[in-house]
């Protein structure tokens, strides 16, 4: 990795990218997607437009029990079908 320059090319930028941030900063950076269906769709659209991302790797906060299940159901019913338009 060191030879690739991943850490060596701009070590300060890497440290800033991986440092602890509050939720608003992480949402702004596209590290976290959170909110209701319209908000989540807007965040996904922004990530797609800015990065050209075609694959979204989601990790769900499974420790929330029924709230997590409800979030997954909302995502599948309200967000996922509209993501196909992107």
Order of alpha helices (4+ residues) and beta strands (2+ residues): alpha-alpha-alpha-alpha-alpha
